[in-house]
Amino acid sequence: MMNVSSSLEIVSLPLGEPLISNHITNYVMMVLCFLIMIFSLPAIVLNILNVYIFINTKLDSVTVCFISLALSDLTSMLVLATMSIFSTIVAFGVSWGKNLPTLARFIVLFFTFSLDMSCATTTYIAVQRGLCVTFPFITRHMFNKNRSLIICVAIFLVMLTIWLPVFSTFALKTIPDPADNSSKLVVFEYFESWEPYDSFYLIFMKTALAVIEYIIMVICTVAISIGMQSSIKLKQNSNSYFSQNQSGTDAKESKEEKDKKNKDDTKGSEKEQGQKKDSKELLVVKQSLIVVLIHVILTTPRIITCIYQVSERRFHLGEQFHNLYFITHSSADVIGSINASVNFFVYVKFNSKYKEFFFSKIYRRDVKV
């Protein structure tokens, strides 16, 4: 038995007057769709750059994760931009655009799948960097390029397995439209048992799992911050002790001891190289910390929205808060498109290889790294 679901529309609701009127909702949705286009289109270009640059630089455990994150963000932004363009065309009342809301409802599945991938990948980045900073000697060789690649692929396969029932449930079909003696697209549901799975997905995937990922990212962010501060203080104390010890030794050393000083030049240069390596590792940690922190901050509205959706039965499609549902989720999409674009600027600021490649190969300008 197949159920036919029509396209998403703002309609009069049976459970009382809507919290927000249809007129206000239509106006707000037009503004939000415009904002989504403004932020999602640059995000598409920036994430293409992210993938291209990271592939052409030296791959390590961190850059593999950033490539996976950029691919997830790129997919979600492509779908989100397409949906906003569809909504804009429909808002102008174009005759051939009557099927676009149905298409938007269908491709939104790929948007939420990509969004789940981004959250899972960011959680892995937070866990990886958190463990490396908190237990550096234990996890020094735990996370390498190949293992990170395997984990990212495993995350994709797990998410795909969870989403396969969703993808296999819905399909597009053309049916006659007696209103204008033509045909129209509808979304078919092939299983009547879809509603329990939908409830499971909302409660487990979009709320419980998202909250767990959120808590893990917050804990790892705190752990990375504390670990960075401890590392910086330790290096400052070490440098201070070395400087004091060196000045005292210089005052007491004899002429013969000064002659031996030249033999220690090699050791000094090795120490300087070690300090440069430590500085680069610190920048990698800062880069990961800021990426995770931005994600945590900008994901908070979506988490709150999902929790409220679980706790309030009227906050669903076709219920009394139908219009509020559209506005809050579209607002979260605007914030999500900002989240997908800011990582580029973090990489340019804190990743020397990324910055060098971008300015020398793409921007065509020499820059000191």
C-alpha positions in Angstrom: 0.0 0.0 0.0 1.4 3.4 -1.0 0.7 6.7 0.7 0.8 9.9 -1.3 2.3 13.0 0.4 1.7 16.3 -1.2 4.3 19.1 -1.3 5.0 21.1 1.8 2.7 24.1 2.0 1.7 26.6 4.7 -1.9 25.7 5.3 -4.7 26.4 7.8 -4.3 24.0 10.7 -6.9 22.0 12.6 -5.5 22.3 16.1 -6.3 26.0 16.6 -4.9 29.2 15.2 -1.2 29.1 14.2 1.2 30.8 16.6 2.5 32.9 13.7 0.1 34.1 10.9 0.6 32.7 7.4 1.2 36.3 6.0 4.1 36.9 8.4 5.4 33.4 7.9 5.6 33.9 4.1 7.4 37.2 4.5 9.9 35.8 7.0 10.5 32.7 4.9 11.3 34.8 1.9 13.9 36.8 3.9 15.4 33.6 5.3 15.6 32.0 1.9 17.4 35.0 0.6 19.9 34.9 3.6 20.5 31.2 3.0 21.4 31.9 -0.7 23.8 34.7 0.4 25.7 32.5 2.8 25.4 29.0 1.2 26.7 30.0 -2.3 30.0 31.4 -0.9 30.2 28.4 1.4 30.1 26.1 -1.7 33.0 27.9 -3.3 35.0 27.9 0.0 34.5 24.2 0.7 35.5 23.4 -2.9 38.7 25.3 -2.2 39.2 23.5 1.1 39.0 20.1 -0.5 41.3 21.1 -3.4 43.9 22.7 -1.2 44.0 19.9 1.4 44.3 17.2 -1.3 47.3 19.1 -2.8 49.1 19.5 0.5 50.7 16.9 2.6 48.0 14.6 4.1 48.0 13.7 7.7 45.5 12.6 10.3 44.1 16.1 10.7 43.8 17.1 7.1 42.0 13.8 6.3 39.4 14.8 8.8 39.2 18.4 7.4 38.7 16.9 3.8 35.8 14.7 5.1 34.3 17.7 6.9 34.6 19.9 3.8 32.9 17.3 1.6 30.0 17.0 4.1 29.6 20.8 4.3 29.9 21.1 0.5 27.1 18.5 0.0 24.8 20.1 2.5 25.4 23.6 1.1 24.7 22.4 -2.5 21.3 21.0 -1.3 20.5 24.0 0.9 21.3 26.5 -1.9 19.1 24.4 -4.4 16.2 24.4 -1.9 16.5 28.2 -1.3 16.5 28.8 -5.1 13.4 26.6 -5.5 11.6 28.5 -2.7 12.5 31.9 -4.3 11.2 30.7 -7.7 7.9 29.5 -6.1 7.6 32.8 -4.2 7.6 34.7 -7.5 4.6 32.6 -8.7 6.3 31.1 -11.8 3.9 28.7 -13.5 6.5 26.0 -14.2 7.7 26.0 -10.6 4.7 24.3 -9.0 6.7 21.0 -8.6 9.7 22.7 -7.0 8.4 22.4 -3.4 8.0 18.7 -3.9 11.5 18.4 -5.2 12.7 20.4 -2.2 11.0 18.1 0.2 12.6 15.1 -1.5 16.2 16.5 -1.6 16.0 17.7 2.0 16.8 14.1 3.0 20.3 14.5 1.5 20.7 17.8 3.4 20.0 16.2 6.8 22.3 13.2 5.9 25.2 15.6 5.1 24.4 17.5 8.3 24.7 14.4 10.4 28.0 13.6 8.6 29.4 17.0 9.4 28.4 16.7 13.1 29.9 13.2 13.4 33.2 14.2 11.7 33.5 17.3 13.9 33.0 15.1 16.9 35.8 12.8 15.8 38.1 15.8 15.3 37.3 17.0 18.8 37.9 13.5 20.3 41.2 13.1 18.3 42.6 16.5 19.3 41.3 16.2 22.9 43.1 12.8 23.4 46.3 14.0 21.7 46.5 17.1 24.0 45.4 15.3 27.2 47.4 12.1 26.7 50.2 13.0 24.3 52.5 10.1 25.0 49.8 7.5 24.9 48.1 8.7 21.7 51.2 10.0 19.8 51.0 7.1 17.3 47.4 6.2 17.7 46.0 8.7 15.1 47.8 8.6 11.8 46.7 9.3 8.2 45.5 5.8 7.4 43.6 5.3 10.6 41.9 8.6 10.3 40.9 7.8 6.7 39.5 4.4 7.9 37.5 6.1 10.7 36.1 8.8 8.3 35.0 6.2 5.8 33.5 4.1 8.7 31.6 7.2 9.9 30.2 7.6 6.3 29.2 4.0 6.1 27.5 4.0 9.5 25.5 7.1 8.6 24.6 5.7 5.2 23.4 2.5 6.8 21.2 4.4 9.2 19.8 6.6 6.3 19.2 3.8 3.8 15.7 3.0 5.1 14.9 6.7 4.7 16.2 6.9 1.1 14.4 3.6 0.2 11.1 4.7 1.7 10.4 7.8 -0.5 10.2 8.2 -4.2 8.9 10.8 -6.7 6.0 10.0 -9.0 3.9 12.0 -11.5 0.1 12.0 -11.1 -2.6 13.9 -13.0 -3.5 17.4 -11.7 -7.2 18.2 -12.3 -6.7 21.8 -11.2 -5.0 22.8 -14.5 -5.4 19.6 -16.5 -1.7 18.8 -16.3 0.5 16.6 -14.1 2.3 17.2 -10.9 5.0 15.6 -8.8 4.2 14.0 -5.5 6.4 12.2 -2.9 5.4 8.6 -2.4 5.9 6.7 0.9 6.3 3.0 0.2 5.9 1.9 3.8 3.0 2.6 6.1 5.3 1.9 9.0 7.4 5.0 8.2 6.0 7.0 11.1 7.6 4.9 13.9 10.9 5.2 12.2 10.4 8.9 11.8 9.9 9.2 15.5 13.0 7.1 16.2 15.0 9.2 13.9 13.8 12.4 15.5 14.4 11.2 19.0 17.6 9.2 18.6 19.5 10.7 15.6 18.4 14.4 15.7 18.1 14.8 19.4 19.7 12.1 21.6 22.8 11.4 19.4 23.1 15.1 18.5 23.1 16.0 22.2 25.7 13.3 23.0 27.9 14.6 20.2 27.4 18.1 21.5 28.4 17.1 25.0 31.5 15.2 23.8 32.6 18.3 21.7 32.1 20.6 24.7 34.2 18.3 27.0 36.9 17.9 24.4 37.0 21.6 23.8 37.5 22.2 27.5 40.2 19.5 27.6 42.0 21.0 24.6 41.9 24.5 26.1 43.3 23.3 29.4 45.9 21.2 27.7 47.0 24.1 25.5 47.3 26.4 28.5 49.4 23.8 30.4 51.6 23.3 27.4 52.2 27.0 26.9 53.0 27.6 30.6 55.4 24.6 30.6 57.3 26.0 27.5 57.4 29.4 29.0 58.9 28.1 32.3 61.3 25.9 30.4 62.5 28.9 28.2 62.8 31.1 31.3 64.9 28.5 33.1 67.1 27.9 30.1 67.7 31.7 29.7 68.6 32.2 33.3 70.9 29.2 33.3 72.6 30.2 30.1 73.3 33.8 31.4 74.8 32.4 34.6 77.0 30.0 32.6 78.2 32.7 30.2 79.4 34.8 33.2 81.5 31.9 34.7 82.8 30.2 31.6 86.6 30.4 30.9 88.3 30.9 27.6 88.7 27.2 27.1 85.0 26.6 27.7 84.1 29.3 25.2 86.2 27.4 22.6 84.0 24.4 23.2 80.9 26.4 22.7 81.2 26.1 18.9 80.7 22.3 19.2 77.3 22.9 20.7 76.0 24.9 17.7 74.5 21.8 16.2 72.6 20.9 19.3 71.3 24.4 19.5 70.0 24.3 16.0 68.3 21.0 16.7 66.6 22.5 19.7 65.5 25.5 17.7 64.0 23.1 15.1 62.2 21.3 17.9 60.8 24.5 19.2 59.5 25.3 15.7 57.9 21.9 15.5 56.2 22.5 18.9 54.9 25.8 17.6 53.4 24.1 14.5 51.8 21.4 16.6 50.3 24.2 18.8 48.9 25.9 15.7 47.3 22.6 14.6 45.7 22.2 18.0 44.4 25.8 17.9 43.0 25.3 14.4 41.1 22.2 15.5 40.0 23.9 18.7 38.5 26.9 16.9 36.8 24.7 14.2 35.1 22.6 16.9 34.3 25.6 19.1 32.6 27.4 16.2 30.7 24.3 15.4 29.5 23.9 19.0 28.4 27.6 19.2 26.6 27.6 15.8 25.0 24.2 16.3 23.3 25.1 19.6 20.2 26.6 18.1 19.5 23.5 16.0 20.0 21.3 19.1 17.5 23.4 21.1 15.0 23.2 18.2 15.2 19.4 18.0 14.8 19.1 21.8 11.7 21.4 21.7 10.3 19.4 18.8 10.5 16.2 20.8 8.9 17.8 23.9 6.1 19.7 22.1 3.8 17.7 19.9 2.3 20.8 18.3 5.8 21.8 16.9 5.6 19.5 13.9 4.5 19.7 10.2 0.8 20.0 9.9 0.3 20.9 13.6 -0.5 24.2 15.3 3.1 25.4 15.4 3.6 24.4 11.7 4.7 28.0 10.7 7.0 28.3 13.7 8.6 25.0 12.7 9.5 26.4 9.3 10.9 29.6 10.6 13.0 28.1 13.3 14.5 25.3 11.1 15.2 27.8 8.3 16.9 30.1 10.8 19.0 27.2 11.9 19.8 26.6 8.2 21.1 30.2 7.9 23.4 29.7 10.9 24.5 26.3 9.5 25.5 27.9 6.2 27.6 30.4 8.2 29.2 27.5 10.0 30.0 25.8 6.7 31.9 28.8 5.4 34.0 30.1 8.4 36.3 27.1 8.4 38.1 28.5 5.4 39.2 31.6 7.3 40.4 29.4 10.3 42.6 27.4 7.9 44.1 30.5 6.3 44.9 31.9 9.8 46.3 28.8 11.5 47.4 26.4 8.8 50.7 27.4 7.3 50.6 24.9 4.4 47.1 25.8 3.5 47.9 29.5 3.6 51.0 29.1 1.5 49.2 27.0 -1.2 46.3 29.3 -1.3 48.3 32.5 -1.7 51.0 31.1 -4.0 48.9 28.8 -6.3 45.4 30.3 -6.2 45.6 33.9 -5.1 49.0 34.3 -7.0 50.7 36.4 -4.3 53.8 35.8 -2.3 53.3 35.7 1.4 55.4 35.0 4.4 54.2 32.0 6.3 
